[in-house]
Structures are given as structure tokens and as C-alpha cells.
Amino acid sequence: MCLGIPMQVTSVDGFIARCEAKGVNRDVSLFLMQDEPVTPGDFVMVHVGYAIQKMSPQEARSAWELYDEMLGLGEEVPQRA
């Protein structure tokens, strides 16, 4: 299963954006978004190091709430020996 990670752009240098999510910073390629301007403060969906689409702050927040819920549910499932 592959997941895109919502991240907020903190800076842009050409086709590389510095992005942050939950205290983690990463350099992300903007190559796939050449036709759509990306600026600091924007939220993007990141998949395998590439920004693949812009998203609203609400969409990013909803995705993180869902991811956090899935991670929380995983703790309740008993482990097999």
C-alpha cells in the first residue's frame, strides 16, 4: 500500500521545495507540478519524494487525522506470537 503524505512548503528553490510535516523536514521535488506554482505556505501531497498535487489546509488536516486514527487503531490489535 502506498500513501501520500500531506506536507507544508516552507521554502522553494527552483524545482525543490523544503517541506515540513509533524516536525519532519524533507526536500521534495516539484518536477511533477511544473504547470502549477507552489509557494511557501502551500500544502502539497508528497509521494516518494515528489509533490503530486496541491491541497487545502483542511484537506491536509483531514488526511493527518485519518492517518493518526489508523495508527492508533493499530495499537489495539493484539500481536500474534
N, C-alpha and C positions, 0 to 999 in steps of 0.2 A: 504494500500500500504506500502511496506517495502523498505527502501533504505539502501544501504551500503554506508558508509562514508569513503572516502579516508583519511588516516592519515599517518604521517611520524613517524617512530620509532625513539625515542630519546635515549632509553636505553633498555637493555634486562636483565632480571634476571630469569633464568630458563624458565618456560613457561609463564611468564608475561612480557609484553613489555609496557613501558611508551610511549605513542604516543601523537602527537600534530597535531591539525588542526585549523587554524584560531584563534589561541590564546587559544584554549581549550586543556587541557591535560587530558588524561584518561589512566588508566591501562587497558590493553587489553590482553585477554587470547590467547596464541599461541598454545593451545592444538590441534586445528584442523589442524595445519601446522607442525606437528612433523616431517614430511618427507622432509621439505624444510627449510633450515637455514634462519633465519631472523636476520639481524644485524642493529645497529643504522645507520640511513640514508636511509634505505629501506622505500618504501611506501607500505602500505597494505590496503586492503578493509576491513572495520570493520562493522560487522553486529551483533547487540545485544550483544556487548561486546567481540566478538570473531573475530580475524583476519581470514578471509576466503581465501584470496589469495594475492600474491604479485602483484604489478602493477608498471609500469614505472612512472617516474615523469610526463611525458607528459599525460599519462592516468589519473593520479590524477588531474592534472591541468584542463584537458578537462572536467572531471566529475564536478569539482567545478565550472567551467564556466557555465555548464549546470544548476547546482543547483541554482547558483546565478541568472541566467536568469529566471528560473521558479519562484523564489521568487520575482523577480522584476515584472514579469507579474501578479502575484497575487495581487499586489498593485493597478493595473489598473482596476481590475474587480470591478464594483460597488457592494456594500453590499446591501442586501435586508433588508427591515425594518420588 
